[in-house]
Amino acid sequence: MNARVLALTIGVMCIDTSAHASDDLDLRVRTDDGALVITNREAAAVSDCWVQINSDYAVRDVALPPSQDVRLLLRRFAKKDGTRFNLFTHKIQGILVQCWKPKMRVGTFG
């Protein structure tokens, strides 16, 4: 399904990015209850991943096992200066996932 859904419900951002701009990593990325949920749709795990929101907020050292959901709480995402992502005051406009193991691969969403 190539649908993108964006809804705002009581201050909680819900985004489903089944379709993505990069074909390198086959991932499904969505938000659910204050977390970014990433599903690796590939047969093999990828690791040493860096997940970035809006080019500013990042979480590092993420592992994505095959066919499993990985939940990253949005409050874990931080800028270089330590400022945390606030889902009540910020909107997710783009997501970048970069993984270095077993080889460098990228996925962009939103």
Residue pairs with C-beta under 8 A, 6 or more apart in sequence:
1 18
2 18
2 19
3 16
3 18
3 19
4 15
4 16
4 17
4 18
4 19
4 110
5 14
5 15
5 16
6 13
6 14
6 15
7 14
8 14
11 87
11 88
12 31
12 33
12 34
12 87
13 31
13 87
13 91
13 92
14 30
14 31
14 32
15 29
15 30
15 31
15 92
15 110
16 28
16 30
17 28
17 29
17 30
17 95
17 109
17 110
18 28
20 27
20 29
20 107
20 108
20 109
21 108
21 109
22 106
22 107
22 108
24 105
24 106
24 107
25 40
25 42
25 46
25 97
25 99
25 105
25 106
25 107
26 40
26 41
26 42
26 107
27 38
27 39
27 40
27 41
27 64
27 97
27 107
27 109
28 38
28 39
28 41
29 36
29 37
29 38
29 39
29 95
29 97
29 107
29 109
30 36
30 37
31 37
31 74
31 92
32 71
34 73
34 74
34 75
34 87
35 71
35 72
35 73
35 74
36 51
36 53
36 71
36 72
36 74
36 77
36 95
37 69
37 70
37 71
37 72
38 51
38 62
38 64
38 69
38 70
38 72
38 97
39 67
39 68
39 69
39 70
40 46
40 64
40 65
40 66
40 67
40 68
40 70
41 67
42 66
43 66
44 66
44 102
45 63
45 64
45 65
45 66
46 63
46 64
46 99
46 101
46 102
46 105
47 62
47 63
47 64
47 99
47 100
47 101
48 61
48 63
48 99
48 100
48 101
49 60
49 61
49 62
49 63
49 64
49 97
49 98
49 99
49 100
50 58
50 59
50 60
50 62
50 96
50 97
50 98
50 99
51 58
51 59
51 62
51 72
51 77
51 95
51 96
51 97
52 58
52 95
52 96
52 97
52 98
53 74
53 77
53 85
53 92
53 94
53 95
54 85
54 90
54 92
54 93
54 94
55 94
55 96
56 79
57 77
57 78
57 79
57 83
57 84
57 85
58 77
58 78
58 79
59 72
59 76
59 77
59 78
62 70
62 72
63 70
64 70
64 99
74 85
74 87
75 84
75 85
75 87
76 84
77 84
77 85
78 84
78 85
92 110
93 110
94 108
94 109
94 110
95 108
95 109
95 110
96 106
96 107
96 108
96 109
97 106
97 107
97 108
97 109
98 104
98 105
98 106
99 105
99 106
